Structure formats: structure tokens, C-alpha cells
Amino acid sequence: MAHKLDDFIQHALNAQPISGTSLIISLYGDALSHRGGEVWLGSLSLLLEPMGFSDRFVRTSVFRLQKEGWLTVEKLGRRSYYRIAERGIHQFRHAEDKIYLSEQPKWDGKWDLLLLAGTAKNQRNRLKKELDWLGFAQFSNTLMAAPSHSQRDIPALLGKLNASDSVIYFRADYPYPHSEQSLKELVAVNWSLEQVSQHYHKFIVFFRPLMALLRDCHEADLTPERCFQLRLLLIHFFRRIVLRDPLLPDALLPAQWEGQIARNLCINIYQSIGLAATRYVSERCETTIGQLPQPSAAYYRRFGGLHREMGVHSQ
């Protein structure tokens, strides 16, 4: 059975080209961001070389991430330690709010509407990009809309983008349920739900066999190294899809939404291999002050609450 897990890992590595910078962002976000966010460059190589990524691949990737402002570097003697930069912390936390949800966001039936008519063209383009990240869709050239979300802070975003005086912000009710079907059709088109659903479906087809392997394998086959590699690939693949998902409430989604099916699958696999994967990271990683800190409480709030004694045979 052990070789089947290795075959799956290799299959995942070969399934699509893997960007070094993207993979290391997945690694930092999943395994390091709640453990101080700092690690020795050599530790990154120890984690990734068994997966076929060379030391040069790792060095080139972290150097690019440093240049792009994701990481900062501290040198102690001949060793380089890479820490998540201030900009990176904000981006990781923002992404984490999407990646580690346990279900679709709750909704009170209200809508956020932003009228961009008073913005200059270049500012409008920047705003649309930021708003798209927050789950907004473009209803017209100057109107962006999204179901209200408790975690979304529109005034703060507009202030950050210096758009408080040029964008008009409305909060609207939806009091006419008879047009619900028309609304769902409009939502499906404007948020490209069919395309998002197809990405989730591919994820489900790809990772469902892994769940079966984990159920059937012997506990001895779930080595910390295999569990780490599987968890990193799981989150790397899932992250690339979920960050493009507007995360609409259930009331606006098709029945049997592929996104929730994919999320449940991801949660089950993550719970099955999480403890051993975390142990592997602890054993391989070194910081400027020695051992990697233990995961913070925020780490265990992922996916609605992780078990602190996770394991496939304890469920």
C-alpha cells in the first residue's frame, strides 16, 4: 500500500507545472504562518528536495519572493532565514479566510453595492481587481455588487485605496422573492459559477482516490514525510481554486454545489494527515532562535476546528 501513496504524490507532482514561488507560498501559508513565519533556507530544501525540487529551485524561488515583497531575509553567519514580510502577512491572512472555511459564508439577504462612476479609469481598474478578490462582480461598467459578508470591511478597503470620496457605497435589501430564479441566473453568469464548478469537479476527481487510499492503508504507511507531502499538495491544489471562488452564500448557489463537496473532501484528508505532517515540519525546520514554535490557537481554528490529536485511524 505504501507505494500507492508514493505513486499518488508523484502523479500530483506531474499533473501540472508547479511554480516554485506559488508552492513556497502554499508551504508558508499552510505550515509556517502560524508558527512564527520564519525558517532557515536549508530547512526549506530539506522539506522540498525529497519531492524532487532541487536546492537551486528553492533558492531561486525564495529570492524572487523576497524581491516581490512576500519575504524578508536575515543572515546569521552563512545561514539565511526567510520570514513572512508585513505585506505577506496581510495577504496570507486574507487568503486564509477563504481557504480554511468549513462552509459557505452566512448571509442576511442584504447586498453591498458600489457605484464607481466618480472614479478615474486607472483607479477604477485597480478597484475592480481588489473588489473581485472580495467576491464582488461587475453588474455594469460602474456598478459592483456582492452579497453582504460579515468579514468584508468595505469602508476600510475604500480608505486604503484612497477611494472613499469617489465611490458611493449602498447596502440594499432583496424584498422580492418571486424573481429568485432570475437572480440565480444573473449570479451564475456574473460570477462565472460554471467555470468555478468545473475546477472544483477536477479537484474532487483527482483527490477522491487519495481519501480511499488513506482509509485502507496501514498506519505505518502514513509516515510524517508522506503526510507532509500530501498535505502540501492538497492545499496547493485547493488554494489555487478557492482563491478564485467568490464564496457566495448557499441561497445563491446551485444545489449540490461542487465547491462544498470539494471543501468537505479537503477537510477530511487534511484531518487524516495533519498531525503527522505537522510533526514532520517540526523535525525539519530551524529558526533564528532554534526550534520552530508550536502552532498557535489560530491554526487549530482552521476548517471550523482541527483536532489536536489528528490521525486517520482515530476517527
N, C-alpha and C positions, 0 to 999 in steps of 0.2 A: 504493500500500500504506500510505503514511503516514497517510492519512485513516482507514483502518480501525483503526489503533491509537488514534487520537483518538476514533473512534466507540465503541470498547470502553471507553475511560476515561469518556466521557460516559454510556454505558449503565450502568457500575458506579456512578457518582455518582447516577444516577436510580433505581437498583434498589431502594433502601430509604432511609428517612430516616437521615441521618448526624448523630449527636450531635457537637457541637463538642468537648466535653470528651473524649469517647471517641476521636475522631480524633486529637486532640493527644496523648493518652496513647499511641496507636499510634505517632505520629511520634517522640515522645521515646524510647519503648521500643526502637523499631527503629533509628532513625538517630542518636540523641544520647546514649543512656545509656552507651555505651562510648566516648564522645568528650568526656568531661568533664561531660556532663549539663547544660550551661548554654548559653543562646543569647539574643541580643538579640531583643526583641519584634518589631522591624522585620524581622528575618530570618524569623521565622515567617510573617509576612504575605507576604514575598517568595516563600516556598515554597508557600503555600496560595492566594494570590489568583489565580494562573493556573488553578486548579481551580474557580474560581467562589466561593470563600469570602472574604467581604469583610474588610477590616481591622477593622471593628466586631465581626464574628463571632469573629475571632481574639482580640481584646482581651477580649471578654466571656467567652470560654472559658477563657483563662489566668487571668483574675481569679477565676473560680469554682474552678479547680483550686488556686489559692493559698489560697482560703478553706477548701477541703476538706483542706488539708494535703499535697497532692501536690507543689506547687511553692513555692519561696520566691523573693522578688524583691529585687534590688539595683539601686538607682538611681545612675547616674553622669551628672550634669548632667540633661539632659532625656530620657535614654535609660533604659529599664527592661530588665534582664536577668533572665530566669527560669531558675532552677536546680532540678533534682530535689531535693526535700526528703528528710530522713532516712527518714521514713515511706515516701515514694515509692520510694526506692532499694530498700528491703526488698520492696515489692510488685512492682517491676519485675523484680528477680532471681527472685522466686518465680514470676512468670508466665513468665519466660524459660526456666526449667527445663521448662516444659510446651510452649511454643510452638516452640522450636528443637531439639527432639529429632529424631533421624534415624530412630528406630524405637521400637516399643513397649518399655517397660522390661523388663529381665531379671528373672527370678523364680526363687526357690529352692524353690517349692512350699509355703512357710510362710505363715501368716496372722497378721495383727495383730488382736486382739480387745480392745475397750474396753467395760467394764461401767460404765454411768453411773448405776447405781441409787443411789449415795450423793450425787448432786448435786442441788442445788435446781433448780426448774423453769426460772428465768431463766438460770442458769448452764448448764443442760443445752441450752437453745436456742442459746446462744452457741457451746457446744462443737460441737453438730451442724453449725452453719454452717461453723466452721473445719475440722472433720473432712471435711465434704463437699468442700471445696476440695482437701483432700489425697487424695481418691479413696476415702473411706470411704462405705459405705452403711449404712442403718438396717435391721437384721435384726429388731429388736423395739423396743419403746418405750425400752429401756435398754441395748440392745446394738448397737454399731457395729463393722463388720468391713471389712477390706481385705486384699488380697494384700500380703505384706511387700514393701517397697520400700527399696532401699539408701539413697536420698536422703531418706527420711522420718525425721525425728527426733521420735518421739512423746514421750519424756521432756521434751525441751526445750519442745515445744508445751504440754504439761500444766503445766510450770512457769510458762510465760509467762501462761497463763490462770488461774493460782492453783488448779489442779485436781489437783495431784499427790497430795493426800491423799484426794480424794473419788472418783477414777476408778481402777478396777482394770485393769491392763494385762496381757494374756496374749499369748504367742507360741505358736501352735498348728501342729501338723503336719497333713497330709492323707494318711493312710496307706491309704485305701480307694478305689482307682481304679474299682471296679465301680459306684460311684454318680456317676461323672464326668458323665454326661448330665444327671442330676438337678441336679448342682451348676451346670452351664452354664445350665440353665433358670432356676434361682434367681438366678444372677448377671444374666442378661438382664433379668429383671423388676426386681430391686432397684436396678440401675444404669441403668435406662431405656435400654438399648442400642439399641432400635429407633428411639427419638426421636433419639438422638445420630447414628445411622447416616443418618437422613433429612437431618439438617443437613449432614453431610459429602457426601452424594449431591448436594445442591443446589450445594454449593461446587464439586464436580467438574464438574457440568454447566455451571456458569457460567464457570469458568476454563479448561476444556479448550480451547475455541476460541482463547484467548489463546496457548496453547502452540503451536498450529498457525500463528497469525499470526507469532509470533516466529521460527519455523523458516523461514518463507517470505519474510520481509521483507528488504530490503536493509539493510546495516549502517548506512548513512547515515540510515535512518529511525529507528534506535534512539538518538535524541538523549538527552542526560542528563536533560532535563526530562521527556520521556515516560517514561523508565525510572524516575525518581524517583516520578512519579505512579502508575505501575503497581505499583511495589513497595510503596508506602504502602497502596494499596487492597488489594493481595493480602494483606498482613499484617493489615490492619484486619479484613478479612472472615474470615481464618483464625483470628485471635486470638479473635474472638467465639465461635467454635465450639469450639476446642480447650480453652479455659479451662473449658468445661462437660463436657469428656470426662474420665472417671475414669482414663484411661490404664491400662487393665488389661493384663496380660501376654497374649501370643498364645494361651497354653494355655487361657484362659478366654473367648476371643473367637470369634465365628463365622468360618468360612472366608471368605477374600477380604474381610476387614474393610474397610469403606469408609474408615475413619479412616486406615489406612496408605496406601491408594490416594490419598486427598486429600493426605496429607503428602508423598508422592513427587512429586505434581504441583506442590505448593507449592515444594518444594526445587528442582525443575528450572527453574521460572520464576524463582525467586529467584537461582539461579546465573546465569541468562541475562542478567539486567538489573542485577545487583548492583553491578558496578564503575562503570558509568555513573551509577547512582543515587547512589552514594557520592561521586562526583566532583561531582555537582550540588549536594549538600548542602554540600560543602567550599567551593564557589564562592559560595554564597548566605548562609552563616552567619558571624556575628561574635559573639565573646565579649568579656568584660571585659578580656581580655589580647590580643585580636586575633583571629587565625585559629582556627578550630576545630581541636583536636588530631586527629591521625590515629587511626583505630580501634585499640583495644587488642587484645592477643592473644586475649582472651576473645571478641571479636566474630568472629574467624575460626574459632572452635571451634563456631559455630552449625551445626546440621544435620549434625553429625559431621565438620565441617571444610570451610570455604569456600576456594575457590581465590582467591589474592591477585590473580590476573590473570583475573577472570571476564569472560565475554563469550559471547554466543550462537553466534558464528561460530568460536570457538576450541575448541569441544567436539568 
